[in-house]
């Protein structure tokens, strides 16, 4: 099993994660192209730095040509301006809904869009919780939002590029002391960060600074499947992503280790011969007085907000009226967000939810090279035996559109090449 392991002995932030990805081999050009497509007025800068003598890749997000600084390192006058903006300049802020629209429009794969949306939704939910406001009242200042959008979308795209089956992590060193933010001086970890880290093993070491940022916490919460000591594995690649500060006696880096492991922790199994299970939430709504065009739009909104799947079923309602049963599957943590979408975007007066378990096959990607370009093949396996394989639709659709080849031809050729490769 191919896994990635995040060694968070100095915490995690969005820029540290991107730096570790690039240092481990994810093309920097992939991030540059993603940032350009986002069109949020931001650029990326890559540099080689040392942190307490350890060489690492530093990724800086440039907003209006300026690097983002750690919160406590703003000059006092600039910090006061930032805090004032955070409290009062909502006309220059972005809501979660507007950010999710940006993510939905960017030309990246559906999986990366879902991951990006889930990360940002988790961040907004934490802010809403600690401030006791509705999630749609959460606003990200324009500069901070652009920085976070880039960190989060690139994190999702980069994680997918690793082509691993699981991302594991060590317990998180959150740092200590206090940090200046829009609401004044707060203890480390900041309230929103701590909310995001519910159920995650954390500790505070000797460094008295903020080591886990809210964005870093949201990325870890969404991407990491389990927090464990370094597992038994054969390492393939190692990457170091640098934080903004250089501490004496402490290497402020995030280490990313990639390799093969036959003993990586797995979700609980009912028996050695059954696939692992995971908890999901199922949301349902009956619709019989809604324009059918709206239903397709709502399905897209649910998927962009992190739903694992959305589907409709024809139904006969009371008094013989034709209707539609709209069903969404999601991780339990997204229940409130998806329920709010169903209430705000449809005419339903009630949403049913229930918790269930689903069996899931281990999944991985392999790439085949066609005459038109590379296509990823998604493979499902049970107990190490491949049972399903299918070309990634987005890859095939892109190639079919660019080369004006029938989509079915592209998909058939990709699957043929995979089977030829598999059968030797």
Secondary structure, DSSP 4 states (H G I P E B T S, - for coil): -EEEEEE-TT-B-HHHHHHHHHHTT--HHHHHHHHHHH-SSEEEEEEEEEETTEEEEEEEEEETTEE---GGGS-HHHHHHHHHHHHH-GGGEEEHHHHHHHHHHSSS-HHHHHHHHHHHHHHHHHHHHHHT--GGG-EEEHHHHHHHHHHHHHHHHHHHHH--SEEEEPPEE-B-SEEEETTEEEESSPHHHHHHTTTS-EE--S--SB-B-HHHHHHHHHH--EE-SPPS-EEEEEEEEE-S--BTTB--EEEEEEEE-SS------SSTTS-EEEEEEEEEEEESSS-HHHHHHHHHHHHHTT-SEEEEEEEE-GGG-EEEEEEEEE-GGGHHHHHHHHHHHS--S--EEEEEEEEE-EEEEEEEE-SS-EEEEEEEEETTEEEEEEE-HHHHHHHHHHHT--HHHHHHHHHHHHHHHHT-
